[in-house]
Amino acid sequence: MRLDKSHPMAARPAEARSFDALIVGAGFSGLYQLLCLRDRLGLSVRLLEAADGVGGTWYWNRYPGARCDSESHSYAYYFSEELLQEWTWSERYPEQPEILRYLNHVTDRFDLRRDIRFGTRVTAAHYDAVTNRWHVTTEAGERYVAKFLITAVGCLSAANIPDIAGLDSFAGTWYHTGQWPHEGVDFTGKRVGMIGTGSTGIQAAPVIAQSAAQLTVFQRTANYSIPARNGPLSDDFKRWARANAAEIRSVMHSTPNGHPFVICDRSAHDVTDEERQAIYEAAWEKGGLQFRAAFRDLLTDKAANDTAAEFLRQKIREVVKDPATAATLANIDHPFATKRPPIDTGYFETFNRDNVSLMDVLANPIECITPDGIRTRDGTEHKLDIVVFATGFDAMTGPLLRMNIHGRDGLSLREAWRAGPRTYLGLQIAGFPNLFTITGPGSPSVLCNMPVAIEQHVEWITACIAHMRRHGFDRIEPTEQAVDGWVEHVNEMANATLLPQAKHSWYLGANVPGKPRVFMPYAGGMARYRTACARIAENGYEGFALSAETGALQRSAVS
Ligand code: NA7
């Protein structure tokens, strides 16, 4: 029976469903968090996911060429030996469909699907101090209540679609790479304009160029890129990775970026110019993010960084045949790796194709979108059938702020973070008890191979909740003092590197107009961070206030 909207029953709000914990997001983080809380701690848990399937970022980012930059043997869960032994990656870097297959495999293998509610977007979350419960509302009007709320929403899930005048008038079709249609896009015979030359644009351009009639790349900030040198994994490598899983995990846990390679303990100044050139050549041939590991001081010493930057600019000039195009591509305004360094498959070579052109929209900005294409300031109208926005994300804070979270006394997260995100360990926020933010701002997150950062966070949260249950605590939140100290430490770590020198970086929130300019991820390295988190837990959750609902076991540990 369908009730008329005016019927009193229809107006009655949906009955709230109650759980010990609610998790938001079914990507790498949410799936593992569900497994830990349900199967290891025995909690009642519901995972809410906006999409119709698992995968998180890999569910949405189906654009041409979508592939992870971490090597596949490191882009996986390491918590289960059986899982490691039974799964085989096919290429050096995993492609989006393969990662999605992997995450579906994990979901089924651990029987997680039954506790996930798909097609369920969280639109609000309010903390009620009287009952010590989070009240969560979804787009469809469903209501959930839980003691613990854990966000597993990823750092790069809120699409950044620039507010360009005239987009609504465009007669062709447009797409954001992070919201790509599942049925794909046929570029055959089309005139395509792609805005953005971050990791995504650099992956997509070579693939789009293969079928499009014409591809125009609109570049605002020129970018470095290193060849990925992707290819099928040999049986020998697969056997080696399986046999050495423990050693690989131990390397990933000991390195600043959670990758399975060690940063060389030599300075770029320790070698002669010829030796340095040979080292860079070898790293270029090997390909991948490991290029950054050629010298220990590339991210801390500008003069050392300049040597890598100049090597990479020279490579662009060698690869790209048209000198004017090469000059625009090599006109890079930031030190190497201070923005997320892309790796590519034939990106710069793509500009040697007859059907590809480059527009420098720093010199000649996009003025508007017209029914027929994109008009730049010089008055040129670039006629287009399809516009691809490879324009990135409202990173790190975006997915959390869009959830409309309110803590104690109705304090909104947006208000609490008006001047930029403030967390303790990137895990918790003062005034928002029992809210845990996996890979939140202030944690290594995007500066780290994500599954490594995620496993550490999930395991820390699980151990924390287990500790609370063991000791009769119902509530945890960081003290203001601990948050102040951590924010200061995050700034100090960033300022010890060259990272803040990239003024247009999404690490700083600079890609979203009006967003506070604060360096968001923790730049002190995953290994150091892991040690800090472990020490804080060992010291009885130093810097957190823990209390029981009765108030009887009140305790405040201050760092
Ligand atoms: P990124 O790295 O944020 O790149 C977005 C690109 O889009 C970048 O080149 C931006 O230029 C450009 N952009 C954004 N807005 C505009 C406007 N309004 N006009 C012109 N150009 C614009 O996002 P990606 O998706 O490539 O990568 C995100 C992460 O996903 C990546 O680092 C990996 O971790 C995976 P800008 O640099 O802001 O001048």
Residues whose N, C-alpha, C, O or C-beta is under 5 A from the ligand:
A	BS01	NA7	L156 P162 I195 G196 T197 G198 S199 T200 G201 F218 R220 T221 R340 A390 T391 G392 F393 H504 W506 N511
